[in-house]
Amino acid sequence: MKKFLNFAAATSFALSSAIAAYAQTPVPTASDVLVKYGEVEGWTVYANQTRGDCLIVRDFGLGSVQMGVTANKEVGYLGVFTKADLGLQNAAKSEVFVSIDGHLYAGVATATHGELKGGYSGGYILSDDPNFKRDLAKKYEMAVFPETKGAFVVDLKGTYKAMALGAKCLKH
């Protein structure tokens, strides 16, 4: 827990810098038109006709994971959402953490419990860190909100192939 708290404190500056660099939310809104592009190993790739980009999505139990790139295609995002109560206060912003094979990554969770399509709450992580992308593509399990009451685990099987199909989608 101490390691987690130290990491949380150390990432605050980097996190606010990433948010400033990309103020608009990269995740699709409820009004975006998503068209299924393909499926691979439990992941679905969508072309977002509203924004002109693509994303990969995997639903599991009470949650969903989305990955894609920001409008300028230089920064990637990982969105993690759940229908479970995360203990977030509405309209508040707090940090969201994921652990991939022991490597912690941070982002922002906007408390929108029940306001996102399907009643999901959660947030996203923006990153241009090649290690983050590599971990998502090559590792097999991700813990979301580690060491909190809302923690859940996501199977990353097939992520590498889904990312490749998502990249192909972006070229069309």
C-alpha positions as CSV (number, residue, x, y, z in Angstrom):
1,M,0.0,0.0,0.0
2,K,2.9,2.4,0.8
3,K,4.4,1.8,-2.7
4,F,1.0,2.6,-4.2
5,L,0.6,5.8,-2.2
6,N,4.1,7.0,-3.0
7,F,3.4,6.3,-6.7
8,A,0.2,8.3,-6.5
9,A,1.9,11.3,-5.1
10,A,4.8,11.1,-7.6
11,T,2.5,10.9,-10.6
12,S,0.3,14.0,-9.8
13,F,2.5,16.4,-11.7
14,A,2.9,14.1,-14.7
15,L,-0.8,13.4,-14.7
16,S,-1.8,17.1,-14.7
17,S,0.7,17.7,-17.6
18,A,-0.9,15.0,-19.7
19,I,-4.4,16.3,-19.0
20,A,-3.3,19.8,-20.0
21,A,-1.8,18.5,-23.2
22,Y,-5.1,17.0,-24.2
23,A,-8.1,18.8,-22.6
24,Q,-10.8,17.1,-24.7
25,T,-11.9,13.6,-23.6
26,P,-10.5,11.0,-26.0
27,V,-13.2,8.4,-25.2
28,P,-16.3,8.3,-27.4
29,T,-19.4,10.1,-26.3
30,A,-22.9,8.7,-26.3
31,S,-23.7,10.6,-29.5
32,D,-20.7,9.3,-31.5
33,V,-21.5,7.0,-34.3
34,L,-19.5,3.7,-33.9
35,V,-19.5,1.1,-36.6
36,K,-18.1,-2.3,-36.0
37,Y,-14.9,-2.8,-38.0
38,G,-14.0,-6.3,-36.8
39,E,-13.4,-8.7,-33.9
40,V,-10.3,-10.6,-32.7
41,E,-9.8,-12.8,-29.6
42,G,-12.6,-11.2,-27.5
43,W,-12.0,-7.6,-28.6
44,T,-14.2,-5.6,-30.9
45,V,-12.7,-2.9,-33.1
46,Y,-15.0,0.1,-33.9
47,A,-14.6,2.9,-36.4
48,N,-15.8,6.1,-34.9
49,Q,-17.5,7.9,-37.8
50,T,-18.1,11.1,-35.8
51,R,-14.4,11.6,-34.9
52,G,-12.7,9.8,-37.7
53,D,-10.7,7.5,-35.5
54,C,-10.9,3.9,-34.2
55,L,-10.9,2.1,-30.9
56,I,-10.8,-1.4,-29.4
57,V,-13.3,-2.5,-26.8
58,R,-13.5,-5.5,-24.5
59,D,-16.5,-6.0,-22.2
60,F,-16.3,-8.3,-19.2
61,G,-18.6,-8.9,-16.3
62,L,-19.5,-5.5,-14.8
63,G,-16.8,-3.6,-16.8
64,S,-15.5,-2.5,-20.1
65,V,-12.0,-1.5,-21.4
66,Q,-11.5,0.8,-24.4
67,M,-8.2,1.7,-26.1
68,G,-7.5,4.1,-28.9
69,V,-5.5,7.3,-29.8
70,T,-6.2,11.0,-29.3
71,A,-7.2,13.1,-32.3
72,N,-3.6,13.9,-33.2
73,K,-2.7,10.2,-33.0
74,E,0.4,10.9,-30.9
75,V,-1.1,10.0,-27.5
76,G,-2.9,6.8,-26.7
77,Y,-5.6,6.3,-24.1
78,L,-6.9,3.4,-22.0
79,G,-10.4,3.8,-20.7
80,V,-11.5,1.6,-17.8
81,F,-15.2,1.6,-16.8
82,T,-17.4,-0.4,-14.5
83,K,-21.0,-0.6,-13.3
84,A,-19.7,-1.3,-9.7
85,D,-19.7,1.5,-7.2
86,L,-16.2,2.9,-7.1
87,G,-17.0,5.3,-4.2
88,L,-16.4,8.4,-6.5
89,Q,-18.3,11.5,-5.8
90,N,-20.4,12.9,-8.7
91,A,-18.6,15.7,-10.7
92,A,-15.4,15.1,-8.9
93,K,-12.1,14.2,-10.6
94,S,-9.8,11.7,-9.0
95,E,-6.9,9.5,-10.1
96,V,-7.4,6.1,-11.7
97,F,-4.6,3.6,-11.5
98,V,-3.9,0.3,-13.3
99,S,-1.2,-2.2,-12.6
100,I,0.1,-4.3,-15.4
101,D,2.6,-6.9,-14.2
102,G,3.5,-4.7,-11.3
103,H,4.0,-1.5,-13.3
104,L,1.6,1.2,-12.1
105,Y,0.1,3.8,-14.6
106,A,-2.1,6.7,-13.6
107,G,-4.9,8.7,-15.2
108,V,-8.0,10.7,-14.4
109,A,-11.4,9.2,-13.3
110,T,-14.3,11.6,-13.6
111,A,-17.0,10.6,-11.3
112,T,-20.0,10.1,-13.6
113,H,-21.6,7.1,-11.9
114,G,-24.7,6.2,-13.9
115,E,-24.2,9.1,-16.4
116,L,-22.1,7.3,-19.0
117,K,-23.9,5.1,-21.5
118,G,-24.9,1.8,-19.9
119,G,-24.5,3.1,-16.3
120,Y,-20.7,2.9,-16.3
121,S,-18.3,4.9,-14.1
122,G,-14.6,5.2,-14.6
123,G,-11.9,7.2,-16.3
124,Y,-9.0,7.0,-18.7
125,I,-5.2,7.2,-18.8
126,L,-3.5,9.3,-21.5
127,S,0.0,8.2,-22.4
128,D,2.8,8.5,-25.0
129,D,4.9,6.1,-22.9
130,P,6.0,3.2,-25.1
131,N,6.4,1.0,-22.0
132,F,2.6,1.5,-21.3
133,K,1.7,0.5,-24.8
134,R,4.1,-2.5,-24.7
135,D,2.7,-3.7,-21.4
136,L,-0.9,-3.5,-22.7
137,A,0.1,-5.4,-25.8
138,K,2.3,-8.1,-24.3
139,K,1.1,-8.7,-20.8
140,Y,-1.8,-10.9,-19.8
141,E,-3.5,-9.3,-16.9
142,M,-4.3,-5.7,-15.7
143,A,-5.5,-4.8,-12.2
144,V,-7.7,-1.6,-12.3
145,F,-7.9,0.5,-9.1
146,P,-5.4,-1.8,-7.4
147,E,-5.6,-1.9,-3.6
148,T,-9.0,-0.2,-3.5
149,K,-12.6,-1.4,-2.8
150,G,-13.5,-1.1,-6.5
151,A,-10.5,-3.1,-7.8
152,F,-11.1,-5.5,-10.7
153,V,-8.9,-7.5,-13.0
154,V,-9.0,-7.5,-16.8
155,D,-7.8,-10.3,-19.0
156,L,-5.5,-8.8,-21.7
157,K,-5.5,-11.8,-23.9
158,G,-5.6,-10.8,-27.6
159,T,-4.7,-7.2,-26.9
160,Y,-1.7,-7.3,-29.3
161,K,-3.9,-8.6,-32.2
162,A,-6.7,-6.1,-31.4
163,M,-4.2,-3.2,-31.4
164,A,-2.9,-4.3,-34.8
165,L,-6.5,-4.5,-36.1
166,G,-7.2,-1.1,-34.6
167,A,-4.1,0.3,-36.4
168,K,-5.4,-1.1,-39.7
169,C,-8.8,0.5,-39.0
170,L,-7.1,3.9,-38.5
171,K,-5.5,3.6,-42.0
172,H,-8.9,3.3,-43.7
